[in-house]
């Protein structure tokens, strides 16, 4: 998973640069804001995907293959229904928003509508791919998951060169080729899952009780996803309405960097989520306690390694990446979004354990209400004249409040969980590492001067990573964890030496 993310990091940043330069600032902003509409409707699929992952993982933990096969097939039917609902919503409410709410640059209305339609097609493909991806992660075949993702991002890199080579409207060509990568992706996932996993053999099952249970879980899960997607994509729409498509471009550019960091963390968390569900279902509470705290800590460390050098070098990074013409608000969007990612990352194991059980009604009502405050408070501050990036500042405050809300609900279903240990080791340790590393990196960034921007970025990044790594080893990890980490590295080096 780490190797995958390093490749994705490099390729994604390079791809985004070429896309930005190929499309131009207005088309790039148009693509970002139009895509946000269909992403908004995809929250329905995200709710069902969480349900599918939970039920399949629980069946695997029980070792009941026949039940798992029935669950998988019922989930396929549910995804078909959700795909149809997304199409209806997208072609009515969504299409109206594109043509009557969004600020599309004059003369680009047709291109915006074409992009939107292919975004709808891509969303449908993503819906139908979800059960197969859920099966792969539930069986913890992270290597296969990684290979598919690498192939997908390489295909996205390849289509950029087709966009440059082909004549015509580059924004339209780009959206069509992205749709084609979606077709290839779902084909890979489906062929592998059907061939390898017994539960993925499609058969038409009529189990109204199971379908009702899945949709009940999905309903409350969807409420949470609606709050997340509605707030995030709603923020993009608010920026467009109260500012401009150029501000959307700044948000989109920062989103490429921050989402790459976020993907790095999320894909690490993908690896341990099945373990949280399985240990909760099998009532292995000692392991569950250790797993949750360790997962939160490592998630925070991964963000810190990126966060600290980026906050000091973001202007230089954007200059090297996009040139002097990058959107002016991009650095502010980047810094605050990364802080939000940090707060969300450390709380991820807390919401994962809530999804390991089926009674999520009260949890979703409370957390969704708190999360949605980001949109409404953002609307208020924009009405009062706030800068575009300040909606992300509000998001960080909301995420901080949600940490405490999730800790409370975790304690209600897992009384053995030590919130005191979590505060000391995760929040306290992470903030201390971030503070010390930030001070040293900040001083180095101001004191060190070089003739090359790229050299300056490299020097500051190396200093930051070395300082953060030392602090993580001796402040963030306890004695046993540090010993495990050192032994893991030595074993890897020993294996490499044997191969050589």
N, C-alpha and C positions, 0 to 999 in steps of 0.2 A: 504493500500500500504506500509506503514511504517513497520507494523508487518510482511508482506511478505518479505520485504527486509532484515529484521533482521534475519529471518530464512534462507533466501538464502545466506546471508553473512556467517553465521556459517557453513552451509552445504557445500557451494561452496569451502570455504577454506579447510575444512576437506577432501572433495572429491579430490581436487587438490593435497593435500599432499599424499593421498593414491595412486592416479594415478601416480604421480611422482616417488614414491617409488616402485610401482608395475612395471611400464614400464622401469624405469631407465632413465638416463640422455639422452642417444642417441636416444632411441625410443620416448621419450617425445619430444625431439627437432625435430625428424622426423615427428611426428604427427602434430606438430605446423606448420612446414614449408609446408608440403604437403597440410594441410587443408587451408593454406593461398591462394593456387591457386584457389580452388573452391569458396572461399569467394570472390575472385577478380571478378569472373564471376557473382556472385549474386548481383552485383550492379544494374543489369538490373531489378531484382525483387524489389530492394529497391526503385528505381525510380517509378515503378508502384504502390508499396504499398503507397507511399506518395500521388500519384494521387487518389488512391482508398479512402484513409482516407479523403482527402480534399473534394471530390465530395459527399461521403456518409454523412459526417458531415454537409455540406451545405444543402443537401436535408432534413436532420432531422431538421435543424434550420428553414427551410421554412415550415415544417410540412406537406410536400407532400410525403405521403407514397407510392403512386403509382409510382411517379417519382423515389423515393429512391429504390423501388424494381427493376425498370428497370435499374437504375445505377448499382446496385449490380450485377445483372445478366450479364450486359455488362462487368463489371470488372472481373467476373469469366472467361468469354471467353478470355479476354485479358491475364489473368494469365495463362491460358492453353497454349496460344501462347508463352508467355515468358518462360514457363517451357520447351517447345520444343527447343527454341533458346538456353537456357542454356545448355541443354543436347548436342546439336550439337557443341557448342563452347568448352564445357568441354572435349568432347571425341575427339577433334581434336587439337586445340591450347593448351588447358590445359594439355592433356595427353603427348603431345610433350615436354612441359616445365618440367613436372615431370621426364621424362626419359632422357632429354638432357641438362637441365639447372641447376636443383637443385643438390646439393651435398648430395647424399644419402649414408649413411655408407655402406661399402662393405658387401654384403650378405643380405642386408635388402631391396633390390630392389622389390622383390615380395610382401613383406609386405606393402611397400610404395604404390604400385599399387592397392592392395586390399583396403587399407585405402582410397585411392583416389576415387575408384569406389563407395564405400559406402558414401563418402562425397558428391558425385554427386547425389546419390539417396536421401540423406537427404536434399540437396538443393532443389530438386524438391518438396518434401513434404512441405518444408517451403514456397515455392511459392504458393502452393495450399491452405495453411492454412491462408495466409495473409488477404484475403477478410473477412473471418470470424472473425479474431482478430481485424480487422479495424472496423467492425460493433460493436463489444463488447466495444471498446474504444470510438467510436462515440456516443454510447448511455450512456457512462460514467458508465458502470457497472464494476467499478474498483475492487470490491470485488471478482467478478467471475474471472476476469483476474488474480487476485492475487492467488486465489485458484488453478487455472490451472497451474500457474507457480510453486507453491509450490509442487504440485503433480509431475510435470516434474523433478524438481531438486531432489526430493526424489527418483524417479526412477533412476536417474543418479547415486545417491549414492548407490542404491541397486546393480546396474550392476558392480560396483567395486568389490563387494564381489563375484559375479559370475566369474569375471575375475581371481580373486585369487584362486577360487576353481576349475575352469576348467583347464584341461591340454591342451597344444598346444601353438601356438603363441599368446601371450597376447595382442600384438598390434592389430592383426587382430580380435581377439575376442572382444576387446574393441570397435572397429569401428562398428562391426556388431550389438552389443547390443545397441550402441548409435542410430543407424538407427531404431531399434525396438522402442525406446522411442519416436522417431519422429512420427511413425505410430500411437502410442497411443495418442500422443498430438493432432494431426490433427483430430483424431476421436472425442476427447472430445470437441474441439472448434466447429467442424461442428455440432455435435448433439445438443449442447446447443444453438448455434445461430439459427439453423433451427427451433427449438422448441419454442424459446422465441420471436424472432424478425420477424415481418411480412415481412420485406424487404428481408429476407434471403431464401425465397422460390424460388428454382431454376426453371426458365422457360427460354426457348431459345428465346431471343429477338434479332431482327436485326435492330439495330439503328446505321447506319453508321455515322451520324452526331455526336452523343454522343461518339461513339467509337473513331472517329477522334479527338474530343476535348480531351478525356482522354489520347490518345496516344501523342497528341501535348504537353499537360502538362507533361506527362511522359517523353517525349523526352528531354525536358529541365531539368526536375528533375533528369533524368538519368545522364545527363552531370555532375551535382553536385555530385551524388552518385559515378559516375565513378572516379571523382577526389579524393573523400574521400577514397573509397575502394582501388583504384589503388595506391594511395599514401601510405596508411597504410600497405596493403599487399605487395606492391612493396618494402616498407622499409624492411619487413621481408625477401624478396628475396635478396635484396642488402646486408643485414647482412649476409645471408648465402653465397653469392658469394664472398664477400670481407673478410669475417671472417670464421665462421665455424658453424656446427650444435650445438655446445656447446653454442655459442653466441645466437643462436635461442632459446635454452633452457632457457637461462637467460632472454631473451625477453618474452618467454612464461610464465615463473614463475612470472615475474613482471606483466605480463598481467592479470594473475588471480586476483591479489590483486587490481590492478588499475581498471580492468573491473568490479569488484564487487562494488567498490566505484562509478564508472561511472553508473552502472546499478541502484544503489540506487538513483542517481540524475535523470537519464533518466526516471525511472518509476514514480518519482514525477512529472516530466515534462509531462509525458503521461497523467496525470490526468488533467492538465490545458490546454493542446493543443486544445482539442475540444472547450473549452471556448473562446480561442483566435479566432479560426475560426468563431464560432457562433456570437461573439460580433462584429467582423469585418463585417460579412455578414449582420447583422441587424443594422449596423452603430451606435452601442452603444459606442461611442468614449471615453466618460468619464470613463466608466468601463474598456474599453480596455487599456487606459493609466495606470490606477491604477493596473490592472492585470499584465501587462507586467513588470512594475518596481518591483512589489512585487514578481513576479515569478523569476525574475533575482536575486533579493536579497536572497530569500530563497534558490535558487539553489547554490549561492555562499556560503551561510552559511553551507549547507550540506557538501560541499566539504571541507571547512575549518575544520569542526569537525573531519574529517578523516585525512586531509592532514597534519596538524601541528604535531600531535603525531607520524604519520608514518615517516615523514622525519627525525625525531630524533631517532626513535626506530626501523627502518627498519631492520638493521642487527640482532638485538635481535629477532624481529618477525620471520625473515627467519630461524634463528637458532632453535627457538622453533618449527616452522612449519615443516621445512624440514631436520633439523639437520645441522651439520657443513659442509656437502657436497653440499650446495646449490651453483648454478653457481655464480661466483665471481662478474659478472657485474650486477646482479639482483638489488642491491640497487640503483645504478645510473639510471637504466632504470625506477625503481619505482618512484623515486623522480621527475624526469623530466616529466614522463608521467602524474603524478598527477597534476603538474603545468599546463600542456596542458589541462587536463580535467577541471580544474578551469576556464581557459580562454574560453573554448568552452561552459561550462555550463552557464556562465553569459550571453553569446550571444544567447543562444537557443531561447528565446522569439522573438528575432529580426528576425531570419530566419523563425520562425513559422508564423509570420504575413505576410511575403512574400509569403508563401505557402497558406495563406488564400484567396489570390486573384489568378487569373489565368495567368496573364502576368508576367512570371518569366524569360523571355528570357535574358534580359540585366543583371539581377542579377546573373543568373547562369553562364553566360559567364565570368563575372568579378571575382566572388568568386571562380569558378572552376580554373581559371587561377592562381589566387593567391595561392590557396590550393596546386596545383600541384607543386609549387616551392619547397615544402618540399622534393619531390622525386628527382627533378633534382639537387637541391643544396646538398641534401644528397649524391647523386651519385658523385658529384664533390668533396665533402670533404672526402669521402671514397677513391676516386682515389688519393687524396693528402695524405692519410694515417691516417685519423681520427679514433678515437676509436668508437666501435660499438654504444654505447649509445648516441653519439653526434648527431646522426640523429634525436633523440627525442628533443634535444636542438633546432635544426632548426625548428622542428614542433611547439615548443612553440613560437618562434619568428613569424612564419607565423600566428598562431592563434591570436596573439596580433594585428597584422596588420588587420586581418579579423574582429576583433571587430569594428574597425573604418569604414571599408567598409560596414558592415551590418548596422551600425548606419546611414550612409549616405543614403542607399537604403530605410531604414525604414522611414526616413524623407520624401522621395520623394512620398511615397504612403499614409503616415499618417502625414500630415503637423502639426497636433495638438500635435504630440509627442514631449515631452520636453527632448532633448538630455542633456541639462544642469542638469536637475533633475536626469537623469539616471547616468551621470558621478559622481555626488556628492553622491547619495545614494547607487549606486551599486558598481562602480569601486572604488571610494574614500573610502567609508565606509568599503567595503570588504578588501581592501589592508591594511587599518589601523588596522582592527581587526586581520588580519593575522600577521601583523608585531608585534603588542604588544603581542599577544598570543604566537608567535614564540619565541620572546625574553625570556619571562617568562618560557616557556616550555624548551627551550634550556638550560637555566641556571639550571633549576631543574634537567634536564637529566644529567648534568655534576656534580652537587653538591651531588645529592642523590646516595648513594651506598647501594646495598643490596646483600645478599648472593645468592639470586635466580633471574635468568633472568626474569622469568615469573612475579615475584612480582614487579620487576623494571618496566616492561612494564605496568602493571596494575596501579602502582602509578603515573607514568608519564602521562598515558592516562587519568586518573581521573583528575589530575591537569590541563591538557590541555583542557579537555572538560568543566570543571567548569569555567576556565578563559574565554574560547571562548564563552560559554553560557551567562555569565555576560556581556561580551562586545557586543554580538549580541543583548541582551535585551536593553542595555542602549546606545549603539552607532549605531547599525545597524537598529533597529526598531524605528519608530517615536512613539509619545505618543499614538495615536489611535491604531496602530498595537500592541504595547505592551499591551494595555488594552484588545484588542481582544484575544491575546495569553493567558494572565492570566485567562480571563474568560473561554476560551476553556479548559484549564487545570482543572480549578475548576469544570466545568460541568462534565468532565470525571471522576474526583475523586468522585463527588457527585453520579454519576450513579453507580460507582463501590461499593460505600458504601451502596446504596439502594439494590444492588444485594446480598451483604454479609448479 
